[in-house]
């Protein structure tokens, strides 16, 4: 409010105010609103608020499911047993499988901030897809170590599903479609590729491994 008042003293009565949806910001322009100054809500904050209402509960539940299934701890132990991230570029038989486990843990880069990005949903989808990708890569190999690693990935995916992840993910996917439709209607979607994070070197190794 002091900043608003100082701005009015310096520049005069504004044509309009643009703010987020917090109570302090709403209160800070009360005097302007009473003088007939237009009071607008920022579309970004409006959409973020609706996105939180649509997605936050199930996104948090999915996070709890991932934690209950001990997904991250299991994958980290598995990656360590395969030689850690260094194994990815070692040229060993375990390299491609290590790349898959690393990718499952980290994805292709940073996820946009919630609710514009759903990190836990994307993570869960990688966990569920990793076993088949790993099985395809080691197909024909007789290494007991690699097959045990794939079995560990399968067990991790089953454990996640045992904690009701499938239903939560389905609801999140539906809610995300609604949210993306709203963003499109309000022209708040980024159609350019400028916002995309570059792939991590290890993720690039993974991509080459599955091509």
Steps between C-alpha positions, in 0.01 A plus 500: 500500500780753572647427158160558335459830682851613409438413135182712501690792657774480239292436187140580585186291493551187286275386217484149646662261743620149419565263790510141620222342707653534847312685774785750563509602132120533492508719811782715365284632214177541697528878502556506123204270443280736705609784270383306195839370387460170313631203699625210287618152594814375326415207271814314602408508868135423418598192302754390761230521768255290296776253414575454867132436573481243220827320553651550843312234698566211260853621429572489873337155528719371220806638676395308811453183292851535356636547850303208646624273223859612572548563129784753516701309760466176302605660173799670658616169646451334162698770319779464755508123450544556126799727557329836549474779238860436394393161361288673233800602290719204593412289199420205725195277453339675793530845338164505323316363799671751730390775261138385527512499880664844499236632260222352713634688800577831328303526177620724217555814703314729733121482512315835484376629833174352633222518384643562152713189541406181684831356614354211698272391217784509248720309744237230557451458124875446456498244780222303331658514154858420607462119543389439141766731359764325707374155400517594131858620536636190674301259283730217396759564771561227757638719775344403832587842644313684226194277525490550876516875440204483260308291755571775754352758263192282454462457875528876550227565243272238656559647844396843375182358346425322827476845662209607275722694262307396188173665605675811628694535174182461294330780692807720466520444124133599466547810715813597309307490171238736647774730627678505165170580326449797731853621432433478128173695528670777699804493269729411787673206336856518374505370143871567451778259586693774676374395842613141467797389708789335314546129549754389755800327341395174665149534363648549154688175548170339594332634187774357281464171683134455407516623141 
